[in-house]
Each structure stands twice: as structure tokens, then as C-alpha cells.
Amino acid sequence: MSRIFNFAAGPATLPLESLQEASEKLVDYEKSGMSLIEMSHRGKIYDGVHTETIALAREILSIPDSHHILLLQGGATLQFGMIPMAFLQEGVSADYIVTGSWSKKACDDGNAVGTVNIPWNGKDENYTRIPAQEELKLDKEAAYVHICSNETIGGIQWPYFPDTGEVPLIADMSSDIMSRPLPWEKLDMVYAGAQKNLAPSGMGFVVISDRLAQNARKDIPAYLRYDLHIDKNSLYNTPPSFVVWMTGLTLKWIKSIGGLQEIEQRRDEKAQMLYRMIECSGGYYRNPVDKNSRSPMNIVWRLPSEELEKKFIEEANRQGLSGLKGHRSVGGCRASIYNAMPVEGVQTLVNFMKQFMAQNG
């Protein structure tokens, strides 16, 4: 088997060990005579997988008992609408800090449901930085404050979590979940699509505090009610069982290599290696992001011309470096170096960048 290095933003590369275990057990799970994804979600075997996955997530992220863990369908995008429908009642508004495409999409869905305010918008600066705390004009009466902790398209990440006082802070962490410890005393809700750092697409990983959940509306369609999902331990309806299983396998891999401490070390090593290459290229490769806001998950850069960018991507593909084309809305190049991307993959990319610059500079 020949595996290439997949730098795509999502669906993204997964731990090889997790994929291999799933492959070995897909047809006949633990000698049961059938696949796990054929089993009833009410049965003991699947329930064991489901429960273990939630327990591993709580352990690895040090999630306190004050917060509930939910494994829901619809990915992060469903949460864009589910959150305002649950918490934006008449006469109440929410603050959305817009730092890029994904926080804007969340804001747009919030605005479709109720009233939203934008305490800070990075549009005029082409979404190249994260605001400082003192720049945020937050509403002390807001139902919640929403941020996207890491903007996949723009390649920027919040280096801190803002102080929102008594107002609940909600973070879309789709592209940096499981990559750093989290200050749960600040966070009332974290949600993420599974397809970047956890599993294949099709699931929303949600952590919600009990105090926030208590305020969720109950006069909305059943699937949009957080209280029902909490009461049923994410088994209100048929869960995305394959994605839950793969999430559990990925979490086992994270634990086996040393947990978040090792993940952070590898994250920083990979990111520093690639940013160093960009900075030492004499301007041949250009990263537009403010240095204090650079993402260690999604690294973006431009070349001297779009023609060179096209050639770069084509030649990289031929050498087994896939998924380096920037998002269609911004162009350029992008390397998504999520948890499962090995250090060797980034080193191979850096070597290719050196070679390409030497031949095309």
C-alpha cells in the first residue's frame, strides 16, 4: 500500500492505525457475525462503543462534569442554526465576532433566526488577524458570544479565548478541536465538525455546559432541542454510528501517543517547520496573516503569480502531496496539518517547496 500525504482541509487525513483497525473489523465486528454499522444503536455492542467514545473525549480534553458531551448529526453547519434557534428568543440578541468565512456563515444563520450584533469584523483587513480583547465591544446582556477559534480558509487562530464576563462563550472549533487544552471555566459551548481532527464527515461533536443547556428552548422541533439529546445521551435518534466509532478509534490513538501534550508538541513542530520555510524564502512564499494570529492547523501562502501557484499544485500532486490548493474564495495554497498529519509529511512538503523555488525562482 502506498499512502500519499493529504493536506486537504476536510475531509482530512486520519491516523493510519485507526483506519487499519476499522478495516480489520468493518465486516465482522469483534466476531459478532456482522458489522458495527449494521447493528442496532440500542444494542449492547454499539452502546459500549458509544459510551467509550464519550468517556475518552472527556478524559483527553479534561471536560468537567458541569459540561455535557453530545454526538449529533449535521456536522458543525447544523449548529450554526441550532444554536440561535435554541437561545435567541424574542427581545434577546447575540454577539458574533466575525474573523473569517466560517464565523460569517454562523453569523448569517444567527441573523436569519434572530437579532445579532457584530462587536468586531475583520472584513476590512481581509480577515488576516484576531482582535485584541480591548477591541471587542461586547453586549453584557447578550444571550451568548460566538467565535470561530480557527478559520480554516484564512489560516488564522484565536491565540486566546476572550473574556465575556457572565455571557456564555460559544466556540466553533471544527479545525482545531483536540489540538490544545481548553479553559472550560471560560467556555459554555464548543462544537466541531468531525471531519478534520476526529473522523470522517457526518457528525457534530458538541460540548455544552449545564447552565447554558438549562436556558435552551423546548418549544422548537425535537431534533433541535439540546435537552432531549442530553437526556438520551445522544441516542434520541439513530446516531452516525460509523463516525462515532471512528472518533473513538482516533481518540484511542491520541491517548496511545501521549494525549494532548504529545499532540501539542507535534503540532508546534510541524507548524514552525512550515512557517520557517515561508519566512526564509525571501518573499517567494508569502503568508498574509498577522504573526500573532497564525494558525498551526491551516497554513496559507501565495507565490509570485497565479500561474506559479497552479504549477506548484500540479507538481506537488505528482509527488504525492495532495490537497494544497487554497480555498476557491481566496486562492493561493494551503496546507492543513491536522493531528494525524505526520511530521514526515510536512518535512516532505518543505523539501518540495525548496526544490520548486530553486527551479522556478
Secondary structure, 3 states (H helix, E strand, C coil): CCCCEECCCCCCCCCHHHHHHHHHHCCCHHHCCCCHHHCCCCCHHHHHHHHHHHHHHHHHCCCCCCEEEEEECCHHHHHHHHHHHHHCCCCCEEEECECCHHHHHHHHHHHHHCEEECCCECHHHCCCCCCCHHHCCCCCCCCCEEEECEECCCCEECCCCCCCCCCCEEEECCCCCCCCCCCCCCCCEEEEECCCCCCCCCCEEEEEEHHHHCCCCCCCCHHHCHHHHHHCCCCCCCCCHHHHHHHHHHHHHHHHHCHHHHHHHHHHHHHHHHHHHHHCCCCCCECCCCHHHECCCEEEEECCCHHHHHHHHHHHHHCCEECCECCCCCCCEEEECCCCCCHHHHHHHHHHHHHHHHHHC
